[in-house]
């Protein structure tokens, strides 16, 4: 099968949603004039080691946020955000926080999560998260298409949940790494293997 995206695929579900998978989930918390916000983004990844940097992309818009969503709007206000990492035990809370709530409605409360202040930025983080990355935004880039934005940030502080540090390594095998597979599908990754990079 071959198709051009602009011509359509003819399938009942868009294959683009599942081709690039598994994808890590950036559970992004922000603080703005309308309060704290929390939402998951599966167009997310780390981009550099030194200094540590991340990116995520937001697609679509809400009726009460012209041409964007709460997360990007609040980062544009404050230039800071926090990436929270959900393990498998937090899958229901992560999903609850994806509801399209009105601007100003606190997703921490809706999802039953504890919000605690970050150390290096004025933002809340998810206390229950396996890890939290405090970030200063370096760029917000308009992408092709309607209401598509990419946010780049440098990490200024890192929180690791104590039970996720095992033998000196960050390790989520107990509850698994939570990943997006596309459509409504997710995966919990617990099966790991090592490979040596060729010399």
N, C-alpha and C positions, 0 to 999 in steps of 0.2 A: 504494500500500500504506500502511496505517496500522495501528499496533499500540500497545497499552498495555504498557509494560515488565513490569508485574506479571502480565499475561495471557500473555506469550510472543509470539514473532514467527513461529514455524512454519518458519523457515529452518534449513538444516543448520549454519549458523555465525551467531553473534550479530553483527548489523550494528553494534551500538554500539561494538564493538572497532575499527571502521574509519571511522566517520562523521567523527569529529573527528581529522583527519589532514592533513598530516603533523604529528607531534608531536616536539619535541626530546626528547632522552634525557638525563636527569640521572643521571650515573654516580656514585652516592653512596658515598663512603668514610667510615667511622666507626671509632672506637677505643673499646673498652670493657673491662670486667673480663676478658672472654674473648678479647681481642686485636683485631686489625684485621679489618675487614669491607669488602667492596666489592660493590655490586649496582646494576644499571641500573633506572631508573624512567622510564616514558614519560608518566606524569601529572606533568609537570614544566614550569615556565616561570619567567621573570623577572617580577617584580611591581611594581617601582618603580625609578626612576633615583637619587634622592637621599634617603637613602642607598640604594645598590643593594641590592635584596632579591630573594629567590627563594622558590619554594614547590615542594613535591613531595607526592604522595599515595601511600601504601602501601595495597594492598588484600590481604586474605587473611592467613593466619597459618601458622606452622610448628609442628609438634608439640612442639619443644623451646623454643618462645617463646610462652607463653600469650597468645592474642588479638592477636598481632602478628608481625612478622618481626625479624630481627637488627638491621636498620638503625634502625628506630624505637625498639627496645628500648635500643640503645646511645646514641642521641641523648637519650633520657629520662634515662640515667645521666649523660652528660657535658655536654649542652646545646651540643655543637658537631658539625659535619659539614663535609665538603668535596664540592662538586659538580665532577666532572671531565667535560670535554667530549671525546667521542670523535669523531675524523674517520673517513672511510671506511676508512683503512688499519688502524684498530683494531676493525673490526666483529667479527672472530672472537674477539678477547680480551674485548670487551664481552659477547658472547653466552656465552662460557665462564663469565664471572663471574655469570651469571644462574642457574646450577645451584643447586638447593635443598640446599646442603651443611649438615652439622650445625653448630650454633653453635660458634664457636671455630676452625673450619677456615678458613684464610686464602685468600680468593679471589685475592689478588694472586699468590700462588704457583701456584695452579691455572691461572690465565690466562697465566702467564709474564710478569707485569708487574713493574716496579720500583716499590717503595713508598719515598717520601722524606717526611721530616717537613715539615709546614706551618710557616709563619713566625709566624702570629698565634694559632694554636690548637694544642692537643695532639691531633693527628690526622695520619694519613698521607694522601698524595695520589698520584695516578698520574703518575709522572715522564714517561711518554710522551704524556700527554694534550695535546690542542691548547690547552686552557686549564683552569685549576683555580680554583675560587672557594671560598676559605676562609670559613666561615659560623658565626655564633653563632645558635642557635635562639632565636626569640622566642616561638613558640607551637607546641604540638602539640594539634591539635583532633580530637576524635572525630567522625567523619562518620556519617551514617545508614548502616545496614547492619552486617553482621557484620565485625569486624576491619578497618574502614576508618579511616585516619588521614591528616590533612594536617599537614605540617610547614612552618612559615614560618621564614625566617632572614634575617638581615642580613649582607651580605658585608663581611668585615674585611680581606681580602687577595686579590689577583688575580694569577695566574701566566699568562703567555702564552708558548707555545713560539715561539722566535725565528723559525722559518721560516713562522709563521702571521701575522706582521706584515709586510704588503706595502704599500709606498707610504703608510705611516702609518695603515693600516687593518687591523683583524683580518680575515683573509681565508683561508678554507679551500678555495678552489677547486682547489688542487693535488690534495688527496685527497678533497674534498667534505665537506659537512655530513651527518652520519648522522642519519636520522630514522625514526621508527616510523610505519608506515602502518596497522597493525592486523593481526589474525590472526598469521601468521608472516611478514608482509611488511614490508620495510624499504625505504628509498630513500637514495641518495647524491645530494645536491643539488650540482650544479656550474654550472647554467645560471642566471645572474642577469640582471636588468634593473632599471633605475632609473625612478622616476616622481616628478615634483615634486608636492608637496602643494599643493592649491589655496590661493591667498592668502586 
